[in-house]
Amino acid sequence: MDPTDAFFTQTVVGAPFTVLLGRRRQPGGTDAEGLRIDMATGESRLSRLWQDWAVLSHATAPGTARARPGRVRRLMERHALWVAVLGLLCLTGSAVSWGLLLWK
């Protein structure tokens, strides 16, 4: 990476930092994360960060592909601009009709 690319990357993307499970790691926090096993008792448990991830990642089971969105959602995503314009037209029409009803 030449200096121009490095400057562009740092100004647009930001300074490089390490992320673990979507959380920024601090320089002082270099403790290993993951499965902790107590060698004396044989008890195993996940570290706090991985426990949070395990609790919050319940949407799909590991190893399964993410389900594709349904037909209606795909249609709405493809035509989001037209849906927004239609919503604004409906809002404007409603405001005009209320204005005409209250003006009389």
N, C-alpha and C positions, 0 to 999 in steps of 0.2 A: 504494500500500500504506500503510495507516494504521499508527500505532505499535503497536497491539495485534497486528495481523497480523505485523509485523516481529518483535516479541518472541516470538510463538508459533513463527514459522518458525525463529528462531535457537535457541530452547530445545529444540524437538522435532527439527528437521532438523539443525541445527548451523550454524556460521558458513559464509558463502559462500566458496568457493574454486574455482580454475580446475582443471579436470581435462583431461588430454590422453591419450587411449587408456587410460582407466581409472587413470591415475596422477596424483597430486596434483602440481601445478606449484608450485615454490617461488618466492617473490618475486624472488630473485636470478637464477633460471633463465629469463630472458626470451629466450633464444636461439631463433631460428626452428627448428622441427622439420620434417622432411620430406625432400624430394629435394634433395641438394646437388650442384651442378654446378660443376666447376672450369673457369672460362672459358678458361684458358690451354691446357689439354690436352683439354677436352671430356669428361672423365671424369665420370660421374654415379654417385652412390651414395646410399643412404638413411641418414638419421641413425640413431644407436644405438637410440633409442626406437622408431622405425618399423621397424628391422630386427627387433627383438624381436617386434613386433606381426605382422610378415609371417611370421615363423617359427611363431608360436603360433596364427595364424589359418588353419590349413590345413584346417579341417573342411569348409568349403564354398567353392566358387569365387565370386568377386565377381559379383554380378548374378543369382545363383540363389536361389530361395526356400529357406528352411530346411525340411528334410524333417519332416513330421509324425511324431510318435512312433507306434510300432506299436500294434496292437490290444491286446496284452497289457499294454503299459505304460500305455496310457490307462485300461484297466480297473483296474490296480493303483493308479493315481493317484486315480481317482474313488472307490475303495473303500479308501483307505489306513487309515482308522480301523478298519474291520472286519478288515482284514488284521492290524493290530496287535493287536486284541482276540483274534483267532484264534491268533496267535502266543503271546500271554500265556496263553491257555487251554491250549494244547499244552504250554507250559513247566510250568505248574502241574500238569497231568495227569501229565507225565513225572516230576516231583518226587514227587508222591503215589504213583505206581506204584513208583518206586524205594524210597521210604520203606516201603511195604508189603512189598516183596520183602526188604529188608534187616532189617525188624523181626521177621519170622518166623524 
